[in-house]
Structures are given as structure tokens and as C-alpha cells.
Amino acid sequence: MTSLVQGTLWNGDETRQFEEAFADFIGVPDAVAIPSGRAGLQFIFEALGLQPDSDVICSAFAYPVVPHLARSLGFSVRFADCEMETLGMDPEALAATITDRTQVVIATHLYGIPCRIREIAEIAEAHGAALIEDCAHCYGASVGGRKAGAFGRFGYFSFETSKPINTMGGGMVTTQDPELAERIREVARKEPAKNLAWLRKRLLKTTFETIVTNPLVFNLGVYPALRFLQSREDSDERFASGYQPDEITMQGRMGRYTNYQASVGLNQMQIILPQLERRVANAERLIGQLKDSVKFQSHDVADVRSNYMLVTALFPQMQAMARRLLELGVDTKHHYMRDCSALLEDCLSFPGAAQAEREILHLPAYPEISDAKIDWIAERVQQAVDEIGTGK
């Protein structure tokens, strides 16, 4: 490992180079490398200097760590429901919820499709609230030629294995305010340094995840295991679902971002655009064949560009569809995001968020899939829709 020999594994020039390249790509004055997306959100809260019980509005359908973290820091969390096209925060719901006491609005871009961020930004600005964009899924997506992460006062990105950029964990905060960027950078520098044991563990984890998602290994090992688990009545479907409530934790999500991770991120930025283009092509090919019978997450504005991190469909009988597709050889994913209001106590109910959790199913269309395989998947989905009758 060259960085180990040269002594730049933990500290070096690549971290700052990565931050500058990332800020330039997103189109903001500054960016700061962080230990994880959720750590970045905590650093943003600290940089804003919010008082206890400050009013924070989150989308009712999103990653539950977001409102949980805000509550754990002593803020008063309220929700705005999602709308059923982009599945992001509904601007009309935000307008009905926000007040002049609101200090922060956190808008989440889900599954690679931007939310209605222009309208949300206007509402937040009119009330003097700081807009934070959760861009964990949306690297490279844009609205009106402006990248996700460049609309709010802050944006934050995640670089976990499943994300478009994977640096074995970590993430990036983007900001319009260089002074606050330095404040966040100083907090990030104070995180404890990582060591070789951490690097070994992360390399093993990333290697394992890469191996089990390899088509050959998946078909011979993982897929039979999924079928077996499906047949068990006591299965909690962890392999088929995404987020689990016991993942609300900061454990393992802190620590100083390393120079080695930054070098990995820089290399990926140089090669990622063709991969994103292929991901979009696969998603649009799949959606194009099924759009007359399946409702997909979408946007209705011509100048929105998505990265389709996940192709997201809504089925009234989602569980039955997931089981039937697995029988037909198509693995799917659900419960990656959740109805946050249902997981936190003392919250109102939100019909859009509840419907999204019940109905969302993610279909495979990652960049490595061939056109022929996409067509094969579309045929199986159509077969399941015809059998179960859960299309549009």
C-alpha cells in the first residue's frame, strides 16, 4: 500500500484535494470531509449554534436517524408529510407546518430523485430557517442545472458501500458559508484518529459486501438463502429489507476521516460519471417498459436530473409482490427508508409517509446489469403484476 509506505495513510494532501474537487463538482464555495453522514449532520447542528428546544422540521418519510439525532441533541422535532411523486417533503405540507420559530428545515432527496427543493428553499428562506439537504442518495443529481447539495445552507453526503461514492464510510458536508465550513472542519479535526485495526475491519466489510453482491455468488449462495428465509414464518426479513430500528446509533460513525479514504474518493470521482450514466440508462429502460402498469417514484419537471440510486416502485400489495418476484428470481429491497413519525413517540400520523412505507419496493437496475437482464427483470415484474393485480 503506497500510502502506508509514504506515511500518508491518515494525513496528507488528498483530503483537502478531495474537499476542493467535491465542492467544485457540487458548485458550492466549500466542502468538508466527515466521518459519516450522520456525523456531518451533528457537526452542522453544532456549527449553527442552535439553542435547546429549537424548532427543526424533517420529512415524515426519510431516514429515521435524522429526526432521532435532532431529538437527542435537545431540539424540538416536527414533521412535514411527503408527496407521492418524488416521495420527498411536500412543499405544501412544509408551508402549513413552518413558523417564524423554525430554525432548521431538513429536506431529504430520496433514492437519487431530488425532492421539490426549489419550492422548499423558498419557503425556508421566507421564514429565516436554515435549509439542510440530506443528499446521501443524490450525488450527481440536479435541478435546473444546479446540483443537489447546492440549494441549502448545508448539504451532507454519505460514502458507505451502497452509495454512488464508496470510501468505506465517511461523507462530505457542502456549504455556502466558508466561515461555517471552517467551524465544521475544526470539529472534524478533533475527532480521534483511526488505526490499522479500523482499516482492516473496513476493508474486510467492504470486500465481503462486494463479494456477496457479485452475480455469481448471489445466484449460487445469497439467492437460495433469501428463498429459505422467505419460507420461514419467524423471519424478520432483514436480508430483504433495508433500515432496521436498532441502527439508530452513532457507534462506529465517528472518528477522523482519513487521507486514504480521500484518495479513494478522488479516484472514484474521476470514473463515476460513466457509471452514473449507465445506472440512469438501466433505470429508464426498466421504467419505460413498465410505466403503463406500475407506479414509479418520479418527477414531472423537465430540468430535473436523477441518478436513480434505487429504482422505486409503489405496490398496494408490496409484500406479496416482493415474495412473488423472489420466486421468479428477482431480488428486491424494501423498508430502506421509513415513516419516521411512526417510529418516534408523541408524533402525529402522516398518511403519505404511511403509504410510502407500506408500498415502496426497490427493483434492481444497477450499472452492471446488461440490457438483456433489464428486459428479463421487466418481464418478471410484469408477470407478477398480472398475477397479483397490483399495478396502477
C-alpha positions as CSV (number, residue, x, y, z in Angstrom):
1,M,0.0,0.0,0.0
2,T,1.7,3.1,-1.3
3,S,0.1,5.5,1.3
4,L,1.3,3.3,4.1
5,V,4.9,3.3,2.8
6,Q,4.8,7.0,2.3
7,G,3.2,7.7,5.7
8,T,0.1,9.4,4.3
9,L,-2.4,6.8,5.3
10,W,-4.0,9.0,7.9
11,N,-2.9,12.6,7.0
12,G,-1.9,14.2,3.7
13,D,-2.8,16.4,0.8
14,E,-5.6,14.2,-0.6
15,T,-8.2,15.2,2.0
16,R,-8.1,18.8,1.0
17,Q,-7.9,18.0,-2.7
18,F,-11.0,15.8,-2.3
19,E,-12.8,18.5,-0.5
20,E,-12.0,21.1,-3.2
21,A,-12.9,18.7,-6.1
22,F,-16.2,17.9,-4.4
23,A,-17.1,21.5,-3.7
24,D,-16.3,22.3,-7.3
25,F,-18.4,19.5,-8.7
26,I,-21.4,20.4,-6.5
27,G,-21.0,24.1,-7.2
28,V,-20.5,25.5,-3.7
29,P,-17.8,27.5,-2.0
30,D,-16.6,24.8,0.4
31,A,-16.9,21.2,1.4
32,V,-15.6,19.3,4.5
33,A,-14.8,15.6,4.8
34,I,-16.6,14.0,7.7
35,P,-16.6,10.5,9.4
36,S,-20.2,9.7,8.3
37,G,-23.4,11.3,7.0
38,R,-25.0,11.4,10.4
39,A,-21.8,12.8,12.0
40,G,-21.9,15.5,9.4
41,L,-25.5,16.4,10.4
42,Q,-24.3,16.6,14.1
43,F,-21.4,18.8,13.1
44,I,-23.8,21.1,11.1
45,F,-26.0,21.5,14.2
46,E,-23.0,22.3,16.3
47,A,-21.8,24.9,13.7
48,L,-25.2,26.6,13.7
49,G,-25.1,27.0,17.5
50,L,-28.8,26.2,17.9
51,Q,-30.3,26.7,21.3
52,P,-32.0,23.8,23.1
53,D,-35.6,23.2,22.1
54,S,-35.0,24.9,18.7
55,D,-37.7,24.0,16.2
56,V,-36.5,21.6,13.5
57,I,-38.7,20.3,10.7
58,C,-37.9,16.9,8.9
59,S,-39.7,15.0,6.2
60,A,-42.1,12.4,7.8
61,F,-40.8,9.8,5.3
62,A,-37.0,9.6,5.4
63,Y,-34.0,8.1,7.3
64,P,-35.1,7.8,11.0
65,V,-31.6,8.6,12.2
66,V,-32.2,12.2,11.1
67,P,-35.1,13.1,13.5
68,H,-33.7,10.9,16.2
69,L,-30.3,12.7,16.1
70,A,-32.1,16.1,16.3
71,R,-34.1,15.0,19.2
72,S,-31.1,13.5,21.0
73,L,-29.4,17.0,20.8
74,G,-32.4,18.6,22.6
75,F,-34.2,20.1,19.6
76,S,-38.0,20.1,19.1
77,V,-38.7,17.9,16.0
78,R,-41.8,18.3,13.8
79,F,-42.6,16.6,10.5
80,A,-43.9,17.6,7.1
81,D,-45.6,14.8,5.1
82,C,-44.1,13.5,1.9
83,E,-45.8,13.9,-1.5
84,M,-46.3,10.7,-3.6
85,E,-44.4,11.7,-6.8
86,T,-40.8,12.4,-5.6
87,L,-41.6,10.9,-2.2
88,G,-39.7,13.9,-0.7
89,M,-41.0,16.6,1.6
90,D,-44.3,18.1,0.2
91,P,-43.8,21.9,0.0
92,E,-47.4,22.5,0.7
93,A,-47.1,20.4,3.9
94,L,-44.0,22.4,4.8
95,A,-45.8,25.7,4.3
96,A,-48.6,24.6,6.6
97,T,-46.1,23.4,9.3
98,I,-43.3,26.0,9.3
99,T,-43.4,29.1,11.6
100,D,-41.1,32.0,12.3
101,R,-39.8,30.0,15.3
102,T,-38.5,27.3,12.9
103,Q,-34.7,27.3,12.9
104,V,-33.9,24.4,10.5
105,V,-35.6,22.5,7.7
106,I,-34.0,19.2,6.7
107,A,-35.1,18.1,3.2
108,T,-34.1,14.6,2.1
109,H,-33.5,13.6,-1.5
110,L,-34.7,10.0,-1.7
111,Y,-33.3,7.2,-3.9
112,G,-31.5,9.5,-6.3
113,I,-34.5,11.6,-7.3
114,P,-34.4,15.2,-6.0
115,C,-37.3,16.5,-3.9
116,R,-39.0,19.7,-4.8
117,I,-36.1,21.6,-3.5
118,R,-36.6,24.9,-5.2
119,E,-40.0,25.4,-3.5
120,I,-38.8,24.1,-0.2
121,A,-35.8,26.5,-0.3
122,E,-38.1,29.5,-1.0
123,I,-40.3,28.6,2.0
124,A,-37.4,28.1,4.3
125,E,-35.8,31.4,3.3
126,A,-39.1,33.3,3.7
127,H,-39.2,32.1,7.3
128,G,-35.5,32.7,8.1
129,A,-34.8,28.9,8.6
130,A,-31.6,27.3,7.6
131,L,-32.1,24.6,4.9
132,I,-30.1,21.4,5.2
133,E,-30.2,19.0,2.3
134,D,-29.8,15.3,3.0
135,C,-28.0,14.2,-0.2
136,A,-26.9,10.7,0.9
137,H,-28.6,9.2,-2.2
138,C,-28.2,12.0,-4.7
139,Y,-24.6,12.5,-5.7
140,G,-24.7,14.0,-9.3
141,A,-28.5,14.6,-9.3
142,S,-29.5,18.2,-10.2
143,V,-32.5,20.6,-10.6
144,G,-32.3,23.3,-13.2
145,G,-28.6,22.5,-13.7
146,R,-27.9,23.1,-10.0
147,K,-26.6,20.0,-8.1
148,A,-28.3,18.6,-5.1
149,G,-26.3,19.9,-2.1
150,A,-26.1,23.4,-3.6
151,F,-29.6,24.7,-2.7
152,G,-29.4,24.8,1.1
153,R,-27.1,26.5,3.6
154,F,-25.7,23.0,4.0
155,G,-25.8,19.6,2.3
156,Y,-24.4,16.3,3.5
157,F,-23.4,13.2,1.6
158,S,-22.6,9.6,2.7
159,F,-19.9,7.4,1.3
160,E,-21.0,4.0,2.5
161,T,-20.7,0.9,0.4
162,S,-24.2,1.2,-1.1
163,K,-23.7,4.9,-2.1
164,P,-22.6,6.2,-5.5
165,I,-19.2,7.1,-4.0
166,N,-17.8,4.5,-1.6
167,T,-14.8,5.3,0.6
168,M,-15.6,2.6,3.2
169,G,-17.6,5.0,5.2
170,G,-17.3,8.8,5.7
171,G,-19.0,11.5,3.8
172,M,-18.9,15.2,2.9
173,V,-20.6,18.4,4.1
174,T,-21.2,21.1,1.4
175,T,-21.9,24.7,2.4
176,Q,-22.5,28.1,1.1
177,D,-20.7,29.6,4.1
178,P,-16.9,29.3,4.2
179,E,-16.8,30.5,7.8
180,L,-19.2,27.8,9.0
181,A,-17.2,25.3,6.9
182,E,-14.1,26.1,8.9
183,R,-16.1,25.7,12.1
184,I,-17.1,22.2,10.9
185,R,-13.6,21.4,9.7
186,E,-12.2,22.2,13.2
187,V,-14.8,19.9,14.8
188,A,-13.9,17.2,12.4
189,R,-10.2,17.5,13.1
190,K,-10.8,17.0,16.8
191,E,-12.3,13.5,16.1
192,P,-9.9,10.7,17.3
193,A,-7.6,9.3,14.7
194,K,-8.3,5.9,13.3
195,N,-5.8,3.0,13.2
196,L,-4.9,-0.1,11.2
197,A,-7.4,-2.2,13.1
198,W,-10.2,0.1,11.8
199,L,-8.8,0.0,8.3
200,R,-8.6,-3.8,8.3
201,K,-12.2,-4.1,9.6
202,R,-13.5,-1.7,6.9
203,L,-11.6,-3.4,4.1
204,L,-13.0,-6.8,5.2
205,K,-16.5,-5.4,5.4
206,T,-16.3,-3.7,2.0
207,T,-14.8,-6.8,0.4
208,F,-17.5,-9.1,1.9
209,E,-20.3,-6.8,0.6
210,T,-18.7,-6.7,-2.8
211,I,-18.4,-10.5,-2.9
212,V,-21.9,-11.3,-1.8
213,T,-23.4,-8.9,-4.4
214,N,-21.4,-10.4,-7.2
215,P,-23.9,-12.0,-9.6
216,L,-22.3,-15.5,-9.5
217,V,-22.1,-15.6,-5.7
218,F,-25.5,-14.0,-5.3
219,N,-27.1,-16.6,-7.6
220,L,-25.4,-19.6,-6.1
221,G,-25.5,-18.6,-2.4
222,V,-27.4,-15.5,-1.4
223,Y,-30.5,-16.0,-3.5
224,P,-31.1,-19.6,-2.1
225,A,-30.7,-18.1,1.4
226,L,-33.2,-15.5,0.7
227,R,-35.7,-18.1,-0.6
228,F,-35.1,-20.2,2.6
229,L,-35.7,-17.2,4.8
230,Q,-38.8,-16.3,2.9
231,S,-40.2,-19.7,3.7
232,R,-39.8,-19.2,7.5
233,E,-42.7,-17.7,9.3
234,D,-40.4,-16.3,12.0
235,S,-38.1,-14.5,9.6
236,D,-37.7,-10.7,10.2
237,E,-36.8,-10.3,6.5
238,R,-33.5,-8.5,7.3
239,F,-32.0,-9.7,4.1
240,A,-34.9,-8.3,2.0
241,S,-35.3,-5.1,3.9
242,G,-33.1,-2.1,4.4
243,Y,-33.2,0.2,7.5
244,Q,-33.7,-1.5,10.9
245,P,-34.7,0.4,14.0
246,D,-31.7,-0.8,16.0
247,E,-29.4,1.0,13.6
248,I,-30.2,4.4,15.2
249,T,-26.8,4.9,16.8
250,M,-23.6,6.9,16.4
251,Q,-21.5,3.9,17.3
252,G,-18.8,3.3,14.6
253,R,-19.9,6.5,12.8
254,M,-17.3,8.9,14.3
255,G,-13.5,9.3,14.1
256,R,-11.4,11.4,11.9
257,Y,-11.8,11.0,8.1
258,T,-8.5,9.5,6.7
259,N,-6.3,10.6,3.9
260,Y,-6.5,7.1,2.5
261,Q,-10.3,7.4,2.2
262,A,-9.9,10.8,0.5
263,S,-7.6,9.3,-2.1
264,V,-10.2,6.6,-2.8
265,G,-12.9,9.2,-3.2
266,L,-10.7,11.3,-5.6
267,N,-10.1,8.3,-7.8
268,Q,-13.9,7.4,-7.8
269,M,-14.8,11.0,-8.8
270,Q,-12.7,10.6,-11.9
271,I,-14.5,7.5,-13.1
272,I,-18.0,7.8,-11.6
273,L,-19.8,9.7,-14.4
274,P,-20.0,6.8,-16.9
275,Q,-21.3,4.6,-14.1
276,L,-24.0,7.1,-13.2
277,E,-24.9,7.4,-16.9
278,R,-25.2,3.6,-17.1
279,R,-27.3,3.5,-13.9
280,V,-29.7,6.1,-15.4
281,A,-29.9,4.2,-18.7
282,N,-30.8,1.0,-16.9
283,A,-33.4,2.7,-14.7
284,E,-35.0,4.4,-17.6
285,R,-35.1,1.2,-19.7
286,L,-36.8,-0.7,-16.9
287,I,-39.2,2.1,-16.1
288,G,-40.0,2.6,-19.8
289,Q,-41.2,-1.0,-20.1
290,L,-43.3,-0.9,-17.0
291,K,-44.6,2.6,-16.7
292,D,-48.1,1.8,-18.1
293,S,-48.7,-0.8,-15.4
294,V,-46.5,0.2,-12.4
295,K,-46.4,3.5,-10.5
296,F,-42.8,4.7,-10.0
297,Q,-41.2,7.4,-8.0
298,S,-40.8,10.3,-10.4
299,H,-40.5,14.0,-11.1
300,D,-42.7,15.9,-13.5
301,V,-40.2,18.7,-14.3
302,A,-38.1,18.6,-17.4
303,D,-35.0,20.2,-15.9
304,V,-34.6,17.6,-13.1
305,R,-31.8,15.0,-13.5
306,S,-31.8,11.9,-11.3
307,N,-29.1,9.4,-10.6
308,Y,-31.6,6.6,-9.8
309,M,-29.6,5.1,-6.9
310,L,-32.6,2.9,-6.5
311,V,-35.5,2.3,-8.9
312,T,-38.5,2.7,-6.7
313,A,-42.0,1.4,-7.4
314,L,-45.1,1.5,-5.3
315,F,-47.4,-1.5,-5.0
316,P,-50.5,-1.6,-2.8
317,Q,-49.6,-5.3,-2.1
318,M,-45.9,-4.8,-1.7
319,Q,-45.2,-7.8,0.5
320,A,-46.9,-10.1,-1.9
321,M,-45.1,-8.6,-4.8
322,A,-41.7,-9.0,-3.1
323,R,-42.4,-12.7,-2.4
324,R,-43.6,-13.4,-5.9
325,L,-40.7,-11.6,-7.5
326,L,-38.2,-13.6,-5.3
327,E,-39.9,-16.8,-6.5
328,L,-39.4,-15.6,-10.1
329,G,-35.7,-14.9,-9.5
330,V,-35.8,-11.1,-8.9
331,D,-34.4,-9.8,-5.6
332,T,-35.9,-6.6,-4.3
333,K,-35.5,-4.3,-1.3
334,H,-37.9,-2.5,1.0
335,H,-38.1,-0.5,4.2
336,Y,-34.8,1.3,3.3
337,M,-36.5,4.5,4.5
338,R,-39.3,4.6,7.0
339,D,-42.3,6.5,8.3
340,C,-40.3,8.4,10.9
341,S,-43.4,9.6,12.7
342,A,-44.4,6.0,13.4
343,L,-41.0,5.2,15.0
344,L,-40.8,8.2,17.3
345,E,-43.1,8.7,20.2
346,D,-45.6,11.6,20.6
347,C,-45.9,12.3,16.9
348,L,-48.9,13.0,14.6
349,S,-49.7,10.5,11.9
350,F,-48.9,11.3,8.2
351,P,-50.8,9.5,5.5
352,G,-48.3,10.0,2.8
353,A,-45.4,8.6,4.9
354,A,-47.5,5.7,6.0
355,Q,-48.5,4.8,2.4
356,A,-44.9,5.1,1.2
357,E,-43.7,2.7,3.9
358,R,-46.4,0.2,3.0
359,E,-46.0,0.3,-0.7
360,I,-42.4,1.1,-1.7
361,L,-40.4,-1.7,-3.4
362,H,-37.0,-1.2,-5.0
363,L,-36.3,-3.0,-8.2
364,P,-32.7,-3.9,-9.4
365,A,-31.2,-1.8,-12.1
366,Y,-27.6,-1.2,-11.0
367,P,-25.0,-0.3,-13.7
368,E,-23.5,-3.8,-14.0
369,I,-26.8,-5.3,-15.3
370,S,-27.0,-5.8,-19.1
371,D,-29.8,-4.6,-21.3
372,A,-30.9,-8.2,-21.7
373,K,-31.1,-8.7,-18.0
374,I,-33.1,-5.5,-17.5
375,D,-35.6,-6.7,-20.1
376,W,-35.7,-10.1,-18.2
377,I,-36.4,-8.3,-15.0
378,A,-39.2,-6.2,-16.6
379,E,-40.9,-9.3,-17.9
380,R,-40.9,-10.9,-14.4
381,V,-42.2,-7.7,-12.8
382,Q,-45.0,-7.6,-15.4
383,Q,-45.8,-11.2,-14.8
384,A,-46.1,-10.6,-11.1
385,V,-48.3,-7.5,-11.7
386,D,-50.6,-9.5,-14.0
387,E,-50.9,-12.3,-11.3
388,I,-51.4,-10.1,-8.3
389,G,-53.1,-7.2,-9.9
390,T,-51.1,-4.5,-8.0
391,G,-50.2,-2.2,-10.8
392,K,-51.5,1.3,-11.3
